[in-house]
Amino acid sequence: MYSKFLILCACLLHASLWAAEKPNVLFLFADDFTYDAIRAFEHTDIETPHLDRLANSGKVFTHAYNMGSWSGAVCIASRTMLNTGKYVWRAQKTDLKQAMTQGKMWSQRMAAHGYETLMTGKWHVAVDAARCFDQTSNVRSGMPKDTPSSYNRPLMGQPDPWSPSDPDLGGYWQGGKHWSEVTADDAVAYLQKGAGKEKPFFMYVAFNAPHDPRQSPAEYVAKYPLDRIQVPESFLPEYPYKDKIGCGPTLRDEKLAPFPRTEFAIKTHRAEYYALITHLDAQIGRVLAALDASGQADKTWIFFTADHGLAVGKHGLLGKQNMHEHSLRVPFLVKGPGVQPGKIDASIYLQDVMATSLDIADAQADDVDFHSLLPLIEGKSTQATAAPVYGAYLNFQRAIIVDGWKLIAYPEAMTLRLYHVAEDPEELHDLADAPAQQERVNTLFIQLQALQRKMDDPLEMVPAIIKPGA
């Protein structure tokens, strides 16, 4: 009996030491955060000092993508992919309750390998977060409750019914305190209460910001007067294919600003977007300061990304339900033990963060579709994990990116668009009709069809979309 007791004690000690040797993982997640909305990405109109410091002290992935969505709420698809590790159409078909019961959700996999799991903020996955994490606090829905006054505005020559800094309008102030501040409060509290002291932690800190309604305190709104805001280079009064690609006036995101778009309306929405991002940046700064104060920063991997991007006036669009770079691409920042500062241009999917954290935890991920980024981060590989890049939105849009070229297909509109995104990142020049590019269009279309099959894409695009002679 005594010997069995000693064996048990030895096993428990070994398990404790095994867990203690593993680094923490702090995952900071935003919503509707486009890839260039950080000053470190050479965006001159916005203040993000804390994210800038994170970017400058770690790795910056310049081409991180979301695959798209089977839902108008793109965040649902993105977060389901993130937490199941499955590509978009496989994630759609995943029985989430069964996955949770089997311990297959991201947090459960981390817990099974010695991690204390903590979550606060936006969840938006169709299973109970409280059953997936050891601790949860202030689990939020998809977005703060908005009001009719936040739509179809502002109109030239008319009083604006909306105020981004008025707490009486609810939204982010529902409950009495701005949701970004509450989420940061929860993360700070986890760290102050000793997260990571006995076991390494996996902390999932998911902000709703900068998703609309774009509300932030008055001092942040004041930072962005309209004379400071530039109209996007790709500004259009209306996107020419908006109705046949599912981005017309009936789509909630697109209803935020009036049709046709005006420079005044777009400047106003961008100003409010920037203010909410700067306020979010301040909350992220509080979390990072708490991590430093905890004494655990040197043994913590920090990841910052978002579930998808946002147009906010580019190409005449407001939302994320499109295949342009502003909506597919997100920022992706990594800081961790031994990580050297620098930029990585290889294309990745943001959901690769799941596989990366499992790699850090020494967890098997054979059934995960996405890939660990550690070889790229450590300089052991230059191979893109998303090559080629695949994009999809409902049955209205498909896209492929290969070697700096992007082909977008609109099946309902029977239209193709071609951009040399390596040289034209703002996608200002559609080359699909250029005679010199017809062979490229045809080749990319065939590659896109092959990629659809690999992704178990339910949409079969007919070759008739290719113009005669292409």
C-alpha positions in Angstrom: 0.0 0.0 0.0 2.8 2.4 0.9 4.6 1.7 -2.4 1.4 2.5 -4.3 1.1 5.7 -2.4 4.6 6.7 -3.4 3.9 5.8 -7.0 0.8 8.0 -6.9 2.7 10.9 -5.4 5.4 10.5 -8.0 2.8 10.5 -10.8 1.1 13.6 -9.4 4.5 15.4 -9.0 5.5 14.4 -12.6 2.2 15.7 -13.9 2.6 19.0 -11.9 6.2 19.5 -13.3 5.0 18.5 -16.8 2.3 21.2 -16.7 4.6 23.8 -15.1 7.1 23.5 -17.8 4.6 24.5 -20.5 4.3 28.1 -21.4 1.0 30.0 -21.0 -1.1 31.0 -24.0 -2.9 34.4 -24.1 -5.2 34.7 -27.0 -6.5 38.2 -27.7 -9.3 38.2 -30.2 -11.1 41.1 -31.9 -14.2 41.3 -34.2 -14.5 43.2 -37.5 -10.8 44.3 -37.3 -9.3 44.8 -40.8 -5.7 43.9 -41.4 -4.3 47.5 -41.8 -6.1 49.1 -38.8 -2.9 49.1 -36.8 -0.4 52.0 -37.1 2.4 49.4 -37.2 1.0 48.3 -40.5 1.8 51.9 -41.8 -1.7 53.0 -41.4 -1.4 56.7 -40.6 -5.0 57.6 -39.5 -5.2 55.5 -36.3 -3.6 55.3 -32.8 -2.8 51.8 -31.6 0.2 52.2 -29.3 -0.2 49.0 -27.4 -0.7 46.8 -30.5 2.2 48.7 -32.1 4.4 47.6 -29.2 3.2 44.1 -29.5 3.8 44.1 -33.3 7.3 45.6 -32.9 8.4 43.1 -30.3 7.2 39.9 -32.0 6.3 38.4 -35.3 3.8 40.1 -37.7 2.1 37.9 -40.2 1.2 40.4 -43.0 -1.1 38.0 -44.9 -3.5 36.3 -42.5 -6.9 35.3 -43.9 -10.3 34.1 -43.0 -11.8 31.5 -45.4 -15.2 33.2 -45.4 -18.6 32.0 -44.3 -21.8 30.0 -44.8 -23.6 32.8 -42.9 -24.2 36.5 -43.1 -22.7 36.6 -39.6 -19.2 35.8 -40.8 -18.0 35.6 -37.2 -20.1 32.5 -36.6 -18.2 30.6 -39.3 -14.8 32.0 -38.4 -15.2 31.2 -34.7 -16.6 27.7 -35.4 -13.6 27.0 -37.6 -11.3 28.4 -34.9 -12.7 26.3 -32.1 -13.1 23.0 -34.0 -10.0 23.2 -36.2 -12.1 22.4 -39.3 -12.1 24.1 -42.7 -15.2 26.2 -43.4 -17.6 23.7 -45.0 -16.5 20.9 -42.6 -17.0 23.2 -39.7 -20.5 23.9 -40.9 -21.3 20.2 -40.8 -19.6 19.5 -37.5 -21.9 18.3 -34.7 -20.7 20.8 -32.1 -22.4 19.2 -29.2 -20.8 15.9 -30.1 -17.5 17.6 -30.5 -17.8 19.1 -27.1 -18.9 15.8 -25.6 -15.8 14.2 -27.1 -13.5 16.9 -25.8 -12.6 18.1 -29.3 -13.1 21.9 -28.8 -9.9 24.0 -28.8 -10.1 24.8 -25.1 -10.8 21.2 -24.1 -7.8 20.0 -26.0 -5.7 22.5 -24.1 -7.2 21.4 -20.8 -6.4 17.8 -21.6 -2.8 18.7 -21.9 -2.5 20.4 -18.5 -3.9 23.9 -19.1 -6.2 25.9 -17.0 -8.7 27.4 -19.5 -10.3 30.8 -19.0 -12.6 32.7 -21.3 -14.3 36.1 -21.3 -16.1 38.1 -24.0 -17.6 37.2 -27.3 -18.2 33.4 -28.0 -20.8 33.1 -30.8 -20.3 29.3 -31.2 -23.3 27.1 -30.9 -22.3 25.3 -27.7 -22.2 26.4 -24.1 -18.8 28.2 -23.4 -19.1 27.3 -19.7 -18.9 23.6 -20.7 -15.8 24.2 -22.8 -13.7 26.2 -20.3 -12.7 25.8 -16.7 -13.8 29.4 -16.0 -15.9 31.9 -17.9 -17.1 35.4 -17.2 -19.4 37.8 -19.1 -19.8 35.6 -22.1 -21.3 37.8 -24.8 -23.5 37.2 -27.8 -22.6 38.1 -31.4 -22.9 41.9 -31.0 -24.2 44.5 -28.6 -27.8 45.4 -29.2 -28.1 48.2 -31.7 -30.8 50.7 -32.3 -32.6 52.0 -35.5 -30.8 55.3 -35.2 -27.5 53.6 -35.9 -28.6 52.7 -39.5 -28.8 54.7 -42.8 -26.7 57.5 -41.4 -25.4 60.1 -41.5 -27.4 62.0 -44.1 -26.1 65.2 -45.6 -27.9 68.3 -44.3 -29.9 66.4 -41.7 -29.2 66.0 -37.9 -27.5 62.7 -37.1 -29.7 60.7 -34.8 -26.8 58.7 -33.5 -24.1 59.5 -31.0 -21.2 57.1 -30.7 -20.4 58.3 -27.1 -23.9 58.4 -25.6 -24.3 55.7 -23.0 -28.1 56.2 -23.0 -28.2 54.4 -26.4 -27.2 51.1 -24.8 -25.1 48.9 -27.1 -21.6 48.6 -25.6 -22.8 50.3 -22.5 -25.6 47.8 -21.7 -25.0 46.9 -18.1 -23.4 50.2 -17.2 -19.8 49.8 -18.4 -18.3 49.6 -21.9 -18.0 45.9 -22.9 -14.4 46.3 -24.0 -13.6 47.5 -20.5 -15.5 44.7 -18.9 -13.7 42.1 -21.0 -10.3 43.6 -20.0 -11.4 43.7 -16.4 -12.1 40.0 -16.5 -8.7 39.2 -18.1 -6.9 41.4 -15.5 -8.8 39.7 -12.7 -7.8 36.2 -13.9 -4.2 37.2 -13.9 -4.4 38.9 -10.5 -6.1 35.9 -9.0 -3.2 33.7 -9.9 -3.9 32.2 -13.3 -0.9 30.2 -14.3 0.5 29.7 -10.8 -0.3 26.1 -10.5 -0.9 25.1 -14.1 -0.2 27.0 -17.3 -3.1 28.9 -18.5 -4.9 29.2 -21.9 -6.8 32.5 -21.8 -9.3 33.3 -24.5 -10.0 37.0 -24.3 -12.5 37.9 -27.0 -13.6 41.5 -27.5 -16.7 42.4 -29.4 -15.0 45.6 -30.6 -14.7 47.1 -33.2 -17.9 45.5 -34.4 -20.8 48.0 -34.7 -22.5 49.7 -33.1 -19.3 51.7 -33.1 -19.4 53.3 -29.7 -16.6 54.5 -27.5 -16.1 57.2 -24.8 -16.2 60.8 -25.9 -12.4 61.4 -25.4 -11.8 58.7 -28.0 -14.3 60.0 -30.5 -12.7 63.4 -30.1 -9.4 62.0 -31.4 -10.9 61.6 -34.9 -12.5 64.7 -36.3 -13.6 64.3 -39.9 -10.9 66.5 -41.2 -8.4 63.9 -40.0 -10.1 61.1 -41.9 -9.3 60.2 -45.5 -11.7 58.7 -47.9 -10.4 55.2 -49.0 -8.7 55.1 -52.3 -11.1 52.4 -53.4 -14.2 54.5 -52.5 -17.2 53.9 -54.7 -20.8 55.2 -54.4 -22.0 51.7 -55.0 -20.4 48.3 -55.6 -21.4 47.3 -59.2 -22.3 43.7 -58.3 -23.6 44.3 -54.7 -27.1 42.8 -55.2 -26.0 39.6 -56.9 -23.2 38.9 -54.4 -25.4 39.2 -51.3 -24.2 42.7 -50.3 -27.2 44.8 -51.2 -29.4 47.0 -49.1 -31.0 44.1 -47.3 -27.8 42.9 -45.7 -27.6 44.3 -42.1 -24.0 45.4 -42.3 -24.6 47.3 -45.6 -27.6 49.2 -44.2 -25.4 51.1 -41.7 -24.7 53.8 -44.3 -27.0 55.3 -46.9 -27.1 54.2 -50.6 -25.4 55.5 -52.7 -22.4 56.0 -50.4 -21.2 59.5 -49.7 -17.8 60.7 -48.7 -19.3 62.3 -45.6 -21.0 59.1 -44.5 -17.9 57.0 -45.0 -15.7 59.4 -43.2 -18.1 59.4 -40.3 -18.2 55.6 -40.1 -14.4 55.4 -40.4 -13.9 58.0 -37.6 -16.2 56.0 -35.3 -14.4 52.8 -36.3 -11.0 54.2 -35.5 -12.2 55.6 -32.1 -13.5 52.2 -31.1 -10.2 50.6 -32.1 -8.2 53.0 -30.1 -10.4 52.4 -27.1 -9.9 48.7 -27.6 -6.2 49.1 -27.9 -6.2 50.8 -24.5 -8.0 47.8 -23.0 -5.5 45.4 -24.6 -2.8 47.6 -23.0 -4.3 47.0 -19.6 -4.3 43.2 -20.1 -0.7 43.2 -21.2 0.3 45.4 -18.3 -1.4 42.9 -15.9 0.5 40.1 -17.6 3.8 41.9 -17.0 2.8 42.6 -13.3 2.0 38.9 -12.8 5.6 38.0 -13.5 4.6 35.6 -16.2 5.1 37.6 -19.4 8.4 35.8 -20.2 6.7 32.4 -20.2 3.6 33.4 -22.1 2.8 33.2 -25.8 0.6 36.1 -26.9 -1.5 36.0 -30.1 -3.6 38.9 -31.4 -5.9 38.5 -34.3 -9.5 39.0 -35.4 -12.3 36.8 -36.9 -12.4 38.7 -40.2 -11.8 42.1 -41.6 -14.2 44.9 -42.6 -14.7 47.2 -45.6 -15.9 50.4 -43.8 -16.4 52.2 -47.1 -13.8 50.5 -49.3 -15.2 49.5 -52.7 -18.6 51.0 -51.8 -19.1 48.3 -49.1 -19.5 48.5 -45.3 -19.4 44.9 -44.2 -17.2 41.8 -44.3 -19.3 39.6 -46.6 -17.0 39.9 -49.6 -13.8 38.6 -51.1 -11.7 41.8 -51.1 -8.6 42.0 -49.0 -10.1 44.5 -46.5 -12.6 41.8 -45.5 -10.7 38.6 -45.8 -7.5 39.7 -44.2 -6.8 40.4 -40.5 -3.9 41.4 -38.3 -2.0 38.6 -36.8 0.6 39.3 -34.1 2.7 36.8 -32.1 5.0 37.3 -29.2 6.5 34.5 -27.1 9.5 33.0 -25.6 12.4 33.2 -28.0 10.3 34.8 -30.8 12.4 37.3 -32.7 10.8 40.5 -34.1 10.1 40.6 -37.7 7.5 40.3 -40.5 6.4 37.1 -42.3 4.7 37.5 -45.6 3.7 33.9 -46.1 -0.1 33.5 -46.3 -1.8 31.8 -43.4 -5.3 31.3 -42.0 -6.0 33.0 -38.7 -7.4 29.7 -37.5 -3.8 28.3 -37.6 -3.5 29.8 -34.2 -5.4 26.8 -32.8 -3.0 24.3 -34.3 -0.1 26.5 -33.2 -1.2 26.5 -29.5 -1.7 22.8 -29.6 1.8 22.5 -30.9 3.0 24.7 -28.0 1.1 22.4 -25.6 2.6 19.2 -27.1 -0.9 18.1 -28.1 -1.6 15.9 -31.0 -3.6 17.6 -33.7 -3.9 15.0 -36.4 -7.6 15.6 -36.9 -7.2 19.4 -37.2 -7.3 20.9 -40.7 -5.3 24.0 -39.9 -1.5 24.1 -39.4 1.0 25.0 -36.7 2.9 28.3 -37.4 5.8 27.4 -35.2 8.0 26.4 -38.2 7.4 29.8 -39.7 7.8 31.6 -36.4 11.1 29.8 -35.6 12.5 30.3 -39.1 12.6 26.6 -39.9 10.2 27.0 -42.8 9.1 29.6 -45.3 6.2 27.5 -46.6 2.8 29.2 -46.5 0.1 27.3 -44.6 -2.6 28.8 -46.9 -1.3 28.1 -50.4 -3.4 28.8 -52.3 -5.7 31.0 -50.2 -9.4 30.0 -50.5 -12.3 32.3 -49.9 -16.1 31.8 -49.9 -19.3 33.6 -49.0 -22.6 31.6 -49.2 -23.2 30.6 -52.8 -22.6 34.1 -54.0 -18.8 34.4 -54.0 -15.6 32.4 -54.3 -12.0 33.4 -54.5 -8.5 32.0 -54.9 -5.1 33.7 -54.3 -2.1 32.2 -56.0 1.4 33.8 -56.2 0.1 37.3 -55.6 -2.9 37.0 -58.0 -6.5 36.9 -56.9 -9.4 35.6 -58.9 -12.9 36.4 -57.6 -15.9 34.5 -59.0 -19.5 35.7 -58.7 -21.6 32.8 -59.9 -25.0 34.6 -59.7 -23.6 37.6 -61.7 -21.7 35.3 -64.0 -18.7 37.5 -63.5 -15.0 37.1 -62.7 -12.7 39.7 -61.3 -8.9 39.5 -61.4 -6.5 41.5 -59.2 -2.7 41.5 -59.0 -2.9 42.0 -55.2 0.9 41.8 -54.8 1.2 45.1 -56.7 -2.4 46.3 -56.3 -3.3 45.6 -52.6 -6.2 48.0 -52.7 -7.7 46.1 -55.6 -8.2 49.2 -57.8 -7.6 47.5 -61.2 -9.8 44.6 -62.3 -7.8 42.8 -65.0 -10.3 40.1 -65.8 -11.1 41.5 -69.2 -7.5 42.3 -70.2 -6.6 40.2 -73.3 -3.2 39.5 -71.9 -4.7 37.9 -68.8 -7.1 35.5 -70.3 -4.9 32.5 -69.9 -4.2 33.4 -66.3 -8.0 33.8 -65.7 -8.7 30.3 -67.1 -5.8 28.7 -65.2 -6.9 30.3 -61.9 -10.5 29.3 -62.4 -9.5 25.6 -62.9 -7.3 25.9 -59.8 -10.3 27.4 -57.9 -12.5 24.5 -58.9 -9.8 22.0 -57.7 -9.5 23.9 -54.4 -13.3 23.8 -53.9 -13.2 20.0 -54.2 -10.4 19.9 -51.6 -12.5 22.1 -49.2 -15.6 20.0 -49.7 -17.3 23.1 -51.1 -21.0 22.3 -51.9 -21.1 24.9 -54.7 -20.4 23.6 -58.2 -19.5 26.5 -60.5 -20.2 26.0 -64.1 -17.4 26.7 -66.6 -19.8 29.0 -68.5 -18.7 31.8 -66.2 -15.5 31.9 -68.2 -15.8 34.2 -71.1 -15.5 32.8 -74.6 -11.9 32.7 -75.8 -10.5 32.8 -72.2 
